[in-house]
Amino acid sequence: MPPMERESHRIVIAGASSLLGAELKSLLEESKFAGWDFRLLDEENAAGTLTEAGGEAAVIQPVEEGSFERARFIFFTGSPTFTKTNLAAAKHSAGKIVDLSGALACEAEAVIWFPKLDELRQADFPSSAATYAVPSAAGAAATVLTLALMRCGARKIAFQWFQPVSEAGRAGIEELESQTGQLLSFQSVGQPVFDAQVAFNMLDAYGAASAHKLDAVGERVRAEVNACLGKSAVVPSIQVTHAPVFYGTTFSAYAEADPAADAGKIARVFADAGFAITARGEAGPSSVSAAGEKAIQLAHPKADPVHPGTWWFWGAADNIRLPAWNAVKLAEKLA
């Protein structure tokens, strides 16, 4: 990295109007980067939005020539299309690029990373890369679960997570809120975002007219997990389902492991892998319990009563805070 960028204290958040962008900015301002120069960028339709940075009023700007100039770190937190459109300009700045949008998960040039991944893979931290990708909460959870279960002799793993509407941004939250009120008032529901009734409903796909595709989300998470696992002998089957909740990724998983592995051993392996294990007798992980937390929560494993060596798992994570927190941890290692 040229001396100017290495000494710069400028951070660019591209996609600053998104829920993820706002969360990332908040966490950066509470970290060692408090007091740095924040530049907030986004697409044209979000430009001009008044917000704050470093305790002062700030306006989100459109991407223009020179927008990434002298950046030490560039975080992409908007749509994958927005990331790909502006990636070349970001690279020209020579700052470290951290993608949270999912656009670069399967790109060979990008190093995928989150805390504990290097330890679980027994690999060194790749500090010399120019481009990094931080996986989604679902991608991180599926990866850690798989790497931990491989230490218990897992041969087959299936992972299903339940996606909240906040993955579609503020518009998704507003649509679930409005649909809930309309249904309770016996009114027909508006569905411009999802083209489907998402309130009081579970779905494996949104309507055909929706710009949000659960199949595409599933493809993103599979790409993230494959990038994290590399040439792993065990690759989980992955499925995504819509859940009528505002925030929080919950997931269920199934695994066929070594019959000699018991619940105690599996729980210890999971704790070592970084999961927050729910104490016995307490309520299990949920969207509510995961809100605002920086760790992936997991209930104690349950043995299948019919098939020895088969286990069921239930967990939850904050789908906004977790990737934002992981991105801050990455920047701290690179600074």
MIVEXMI-783429 format. One line per field, with one value per residue (C-alpha): residue in one letter; x, z, y. Coordinates in Angstrom, 3 decimals. Layout:
// MIVEXMI-783429
res <- (a | ...) .
X <- (X | ...) .
Z <- (Z | ...) .
Y <- (Y | ...) .
// end
This chain:
// MIVEXMI-783429
res <- (m | p | p | m | e | r | e | s | h | r | i | v | i | a | g | a | s | s | l | l | g | a | e | l | k | s | l | l | e | e | s | k | f | a | g | w | d | f | r | l | l | d | e | e | n | a | a | g | t | l | t | e | a | g | g | e | a | a | v | i | q | p | v | e | e | g | s | f | e | r | a | r | f | i | f | f | t | g | s | p | t | f | t | k | t | n | l | a | a | a | k | h | s | a | g | k | i | v | d | l | s | g | a | l | a | c | e | a | e | a | v | i | w | f | p | k | l | d | e | l | r | q | a | d | f | p | s | s | a | a | t | y | a | v | p | s | a | a | g | a | a | a | t | v | l | t | l | a | l | m | r | c | g | a | r | k | i | a | f | q | w | f | q | p | v | s | e | a | g | r | a | g | i | e | e | l | e | s | q | t | g | q | l | l | s | f | q | s | v | g | q | p | v | f | d | a | q | v | a | f | n | m | l | d | a | y | g | a | a | s | a | h | k | l | d | a | v | g | e | r | v | r | a | e | v | n | a | c | l | g | k | s | a | v | v | p | s | i | q | v | t | h | a | p | v | f | y | g | t | t | f | s | a | y | a | e | a | d | p | a | a | d | a | g | k | i | a | r | v | f | a | d | a | g | f | a | i | t | a | r | g | e | a | g | p | s | s | v | s | a | a | g | e | k | a | i | q | l | a | h | p | k | a | d | p | v | h | p | g | t | w | w | f | w | g | a | a | d | n | i | r | l | p | a | w | n | a | v | k | l | a | e | k | l | a) .
X <- (0.000 | 1.460 | 2.611 | -0.249 | -2.931 | -1.038 | -0.966 | -4.486 | -7.237 | -10.080 | -12.751 | -15.244 | -18.555 | -20.118 | -23.748 | -23.998 | -27.806 | -28.302 | -29.002 | -25.621 | -23.863 | -25.448 | -24.541 | -20.979 | -20.541 | -21.858 | -19.471 | -16.499 | -17.215 | -17.067 | -13.772 | -10.150 | -11.315 | -13.330 | -12.243 | -11.221 | -12.489 | -15.672 | -16.868 | -20.421 | -21.401 | -24.383 | -26.488 | -28.080 | -31.503 | -29.955 | -27.645 | -28.471 | -29.717 | -28.826 | -27.139 | -24.243 | -20.645 | -18.330 | -21.065 | -21.492 | -24.052 | -23.104 | -24.719 | -24.532 | -22.905 | -23.192 | -20.117 | -18.143 | -14.633 | -12.282 | -14.819 | -12.403 | -9.312 | -6.899 | -9.079 | -7.363 | -10.381 | -13.334 | -16.347 | -19.051 | -22.352 | -24.952 | -26.244 | -23.951 | -24.619 | -23.512 | -20.311 | -19.450 | -20.181 | -17.757 | -15.122 | -12.669 | -12.696 | -12.199 | -9.218 | -7.645 | -7.445 | -5.151 | -7.040 | -8.005 | -11.406 | -13.811 | -16.951 | -20.044 | -22.476 | -21.792 | -20.552 | -16.992 | -17.542 | -16.608 | -13.973 | -10.477 | -8.893 | -10.916 | -9.874 | -12.933 | -12.518 | -14.219 | -12.876 | -12.018 | -11.848 | -8.033 | -7.881 | -10.494 | -8.743 | -5.307 | -4.200 | -2.235 | -3.989 | -3.615 | -2.653 | -1.193 | -4.413 | -5.985 | -9.570 | -11.484 | -15.005 | -16.885 | -19.629 | -23.237 | -24.403 | -25.816 | -22.575 | -20.465 | -22.799 | -22.840 | -19.049 | -18.312 | -20.890 | -19.304 | -15.703 | -16.654 | -18.646 | -15.783 | -13.842 | -16.601 | -16.365 | -19.271 | -19.963 | -23.126 | -24.488 | -27.667 | -28.148 | -31.382 | -31.760 | -34.754 | -34.292 | -35.776 | -37.164 | -34.350 | -32.186 | -34.265 | -33.463 | -35.778 | -38.301 | -38.616 | -39.144 | -41.799 | -43.629 | -43.806 | -44.980 | -47.671 | -48.856 | -49.162 | -51.406 | -53.452 | -54.105 | -55.096 | -57.533 | -58.894 | -57.545 | -55.842 | -52.082 | -49.689 | -46.676 | -44.453 | -41.213 | -41.791 | -44.762 | -46.118 | -47.692 | -44.699 | -46.591 | -47.815 | -46.351 | -43.430 | -42.177 | -39.523 | -39.762 | -41.058 | -43.369 | -42.150 | -42.225 | -40.028 | -36.455 | -35.478 | -34.902 | -34.417 | -32.677 | -30.102 | -29.611 | -29.020 | -26.458 | -24.630 | -24.386 | -23.244 | -20.514 | -19.457 | -19.335 | -17.447 | -14.906 | -14.450 | -14.136 | -11.855 | -11.243 | -13.084 | -14.127 | -17.506 | -19.684 | -23.101 | -26.367 | -27.924 | -31.506 | -33.114 | -36.690 | -38.454 | -39.540 | -42.037 | -39.640 | -37.927 | -34.388 | -32.272 | -31.155 | -32.230 | -31.107 | -31.616 | -29.006 | -28.722 | -25.537 | -24.427 | -21.363 | -19.134 | -21.414 | -18.799 | -19.306 | -21.650 | -23.501 | -20.844 | -18.001 | -19.927 | -20.875 | -17.228 | -16.086 | -18.716 | -17.711 | -14.062 | -15.200 | -16.701 | -20.398 | -22.224 | -23.821 | -27.142 | -27.074 | -29.195 | -32.642 | -32.623 | -34.691 | -32.994 | -31.542 | -34.033 | -34.254 | -34.889 | -32.003 | -29.562 | -30.480 | -27.447 | -25.126 | -21.776 | -21.600 | -23.546 | -25.810 | -26.366 | -28.560 | -27.154 | -27.071 | -29.934 | -29.423 | -31.919 | -33.769 | -34.128 | -30.726 | -27.606 | -24.872 | -27.380 | -27.722 | -29.964 | -28.866 | -30.663 | -29.059 | -29.468 | -27.411 | -27.969 | -27.942 | -26.931 | -24.579 | -22.594 | -21.133 | -20.620 | -18.748 | -16.641 | -15.726 | -14.549 | -12.423 | -10.882 | -10.047 | -8.445 | -6.167 | -5.225 | -4.669) .
Z <- (0.000 | -0.939 | 2.032 | 1.615 | 1.988 | 4.787 | 6.809 | 5.923 | 8.539 | 6.016 | 6.012 | 3.151 | 3.720 | 0.323 | 0.934 | 4.012 | 3.943 | 4.357 | 7.725 | 7.531 | 6.632 | 9.543 | 11.983 | 10.709 | 11.102 | 14.653 | 15.616 | 13.959 | 15.947 | 19.155 | 18.176 | 17.776 | 14.603 | 16.529 | 15.338 | 11.881 | 8.762 | 7.600 | 4.028 | 3.437 | -0.085 | -1.686 | -4.816 | -6.387 | -4.819 | -1.326 | -1.964 | 0.079 | 3.079 | 6.265 | 8.926 | 11.339 | 11.573 | 14.494 | 16.363 | 13.603 | 10.829 | 7.599 | 4.198 | 2.205 | -1.137 | -4.543 | -5.931 | -8.056 | -9.414 | -6.443 | -3.933 | -2.811 | -2.902 | 0.047 | 1.696 | 4.184 | 4.297 | 1.922 | 3.161 | 0.704 | 2.555 | -0.167 | -2.949 | -4.834 | -8.027 | -6.365 | -5.206 | -8.637 | -10.307 | -8.079 | -7.396 | -10.049 | -8.685 | -5.162 | -6.257 | -7.864 | -4.439 | -3.137 | 0.170 | 1.780 | 0.454 | 2.747 | 1.079 | 3.161 | 0.237 | -0.965 | -4.357 | -3.924 | -1.930 | -4.796 | -6.374 | -6.301 | -5.520 | -2.333 | 0.950 | 2.938 | 6.688 | 10.057 | 13.598 | 14.417 | 10.746 | 10.611 | 13.853 | 12.734 | 9.401 | 11.040 | 8.623 | 8.968 | 8.766 | 5.179 | 6.023 | 2.613 | 0.582 | -0.953 | -1.015 | 1.710 | 1.977 | 5.279 | 5.060 | 6.127 | 9.520 | 7.856 | 5.970 | 9.110 | 11.143 | 8.516 | 8.199 | 11.936 | 12.391 | 9.598 | 10.743 | 14.326 | 13.314 | 11.182 | 14.431 | 15.592 | 12.534 | 10.647 | 7.261 | 6.208 | 7.235 | 6.233 | 7.201 | 6.909 | 8.023 | 8.349 | 6.803 | 8.367 | 6.279 | 7.396 | 4.757 | 2.281 | 4.128 | 5.601 | 2.819 | 3.841 | 7.479 | 6.564 | 4.368 | 7.127 | 9.580 | 7.248 | 6.244 | 9.888 | 10.614 | 7.452 | 8.174 | 11.757 | 10.395 | 7.805 | 4.914 | 1.756 | 2.015 | -0.038 | -1.310 | -3.487 | -1.981 | -1.737 | -4.088 | -1.465 | 1.968 | 4.296 | 7.515 | 9.453 | 6.699 | 5.953 | 2.344 | 0.287 | -2.416 | -2.807 | -5.617 | -9.203 | -9.363 | -6.276 | -6.754 | -3.760 | -4.572 | -1.856 | -4.370 | -4.977 | -1.226 | -0.968 | -3.774 | -1.957 | 1.285 | -0.542 | -2.208 | 1.156 | 2.820 | -0.085 | -0.012 | 3.739 | 3.616 | 0.591 | -0.414 | 2.567 | 2.493 | 3.960 | 2.359 | 3.915 | 2.023 | 2.412 | 2.203 | 3.003 | 4.106 | 4.745 | 8.351 | 9.286 | 11.681 | 11.482 | 12.612 | 13.484 | 11.556 | 13.136 | 11.813 | 12.153 | 11.215 | 10.963 | 10.991 | 10.847 | 13.076 | 14.666 | 16.823 | 19.600 | 19.903 | 22.741 | 23.482 | 25.950 | 23.466 | 20.693 | 22.980 | 24.032 | 20.415 | 19.589 | 22.528 | 21.408 | 17.911 | 19.288 | 19.647 | 22.684 | 24.066 | 25.857 | 29.398 | 30.058 | 31.362 | 29.776 | 26.790 | 23.505 | 21.044 | 19.228 | 17.125 | 20.347 | 22.334 | 19.466 | 19.012 | 19.558 | 20.228 | 18.510 | 18.833 | 17.223 | 19.783 | 19.836 | 21.905 | 23.312 | 20.601 | 20.546 | 19.540 | 17.084 | 19.012 | 15.943 | 14.218 | 16.437 | 15.556 | 14.121 | 15.768 | 15.533 | 16.208 | 16.709 | 16.727 | 16.140 | 15.246 | 14.718 | 10.929 | 10.963 | 13.936 | 13.455 | 9.974 | 10.891 | 14.057 | 12.112 | 9.600 | 12.411 | 13.856 | 10.407 | 10.068 | 13.525 | 12.482 | 9.281 | 10.797) .
Y <- (0.000 | 3.426 | 5.567 | 8.050 | 5.370 | 3.633 | 6.860 | 7.974 | 8.018 | 8.030 | 5.340 | 5.084 | 3.312 | 2.647 | 1.734 | 3.942 | 4.250 | 0.497 | -1.099 | -2.801 | 0.433 | 2.304 | -0.491 | -0.630 | 3.125 | 2.972 | 0.165 | 1.868 | 5.011 | 2.957 | 1.296 | 2.380 | 4.169 | 6.757 | 10.179 | 8.985 | 10.747 | 8.978 | 9.419 | 8.121 | 7.073 | 5.382 | 5.103 | 8.172 | 7.562 | 7.662 | 10.614 | 13.701 | 11.720 | 13.557 | 11.446 | 11.890 | 10.762 | 11.301 | 13.139 | 15.729 | 16.120 | 14.367 | 13.948 | 10.722 | 11.491 | 9.795 | 8.053 | 10.479 | 10.755 | 10.886 | 9.528 | 6.786 | 8.957 | 8.544 | 5.896 | 3.595 | 1.282 | 0.952 | -1.005 | -2.061 | -2.540 | -1.961 | -4.182 | -6.594 | -4.622 | -1.364 | -3.067 | -4.452 | -1.115 | 0.774 | -1.882 | -0.678 | 2.874 | 1.561 | -0.537 | 2.513 | 4.166 | 1.373 | 1.254 | -2.066 | -3.183 | -5.044 | -6.382 | -7.183 | -7.166 | -10.712 | -9.547 | -10.815 | -14.017 | -16.300 | -14.041 | -15.551 | -12.179 | -11.702 | -13.326 | -14.362 | -13.839 | -13.660 | -14.174 | -17.793 | -18.837 | -18.900 | -20.856 | -23.373 | -23.882 | -23.798 | -21.096 | -17.863 | -14.510 | -13.179 | -9.597 | -8.750 | -9.081 | -5.983 | -7.253 | -9.077 | -10.467 | -10.804 | -13.439 | -13.001 | -14.231 | -17.359 | -17.986 | -17.625 | -19.861 | -22.626 | -22.477 | -22.655 | -25.410 | -27.468 | -26.999 | -27.858 | -30.933 | -32.209 | -32.558 | -34.891 | -37.112 | -35.544 | -37.124 | -35.321 | -31.902 | -30.060 | -26.419 | -24.443 | -20.874 | -18.626 | -15.220 | -12.051 | -9.197 | -6.858 | -8.567 | -6.538 | -3.313 | -0.716 | -1.261 | -4.914 | -3.974 | -1.423 | -3.940 | -6.562 | -3.911 | -2.596 | -6.081 | -7.081 | -4.094 | -4.618 | -8.279 | -7.572 | -4.981 | -7.459 | -5.372 | -6.588 | -6.358 | -4.277 | -6.188 | -3.952 | -5.300 | -9.045 | -9.555 | -11.951 | -12.023 | -12.128 | -11.400 | -14.471 | -16.619 | -18.939 | -19.074 | -20.777 | -18.094 | -14.540 | -13.470 | -13.426 | -9.606 | -9.171 | -7.996 | -10.137 | -13.813 | -16.411 | -18.678 | -15.940 | -15.569 | -19.293 | -19.121 | -16.322 | -18.294 | -21.434 | -19.348 | -17.904 | -21.313 | -22.913 | -20.067 | -20.485 | -24.273 | -24.465 | -28.083 | -29.498 | -33.140 | -32.172 | -29.485 | -28.798 | -28.852 | -25.400 | -24.122 | -20.761 | -20.037 | -16.740 | -16.175 | -13.410 | -11.636 | -8.264 | -9.075 | -12.088 | -15.137 | -18.416 | -21.763 | -25.480 | -28.064 | -31.822 | -33.869 | -37.474 | -37.735 | -40.350 | -42.558 | -42.324 | -38.548 | -37.603 | -34.371 | -33.224 | -33.606 | -31.886 | -28.989 | -28.549 | -28.511 | -25.907 | -23.717 | -23.890 | -22.881 | -19.657 | -20.471 | -19.084 | -22.264 | -21.825 | -23.210 | -26.268 | -25.382 | -21.928 | -20.866 | -21.690 | -19.174 | -16.956 | -13.825 | -11.915 | -13.402 | -12.797 | -9.118 | -6.913 | -9.855 | -10.337 | -14.116 | -16.948 | -18.592 | -22.342 | -24.642 | -27.885 | -30.582 | -33.057 | -36.655 | -38.109 | -40.860 | -43.086 | -42.850 | -43.229 | -40.748 | -38.267 | -34.852 | -31.804 | -28.220 | -24.915 | -21.482 | -17.760 | -14.697 | -10.981 | -10.726 | -7.050 | -6.711 | -9.928 | -9.180 | -5.511 | -6.502 | -9.006 | -6.298 | -4.011 | -6.841 | -7.344 | -3.646 | -3.659 | -6.531 | -4.719 | -1.260) .
// end
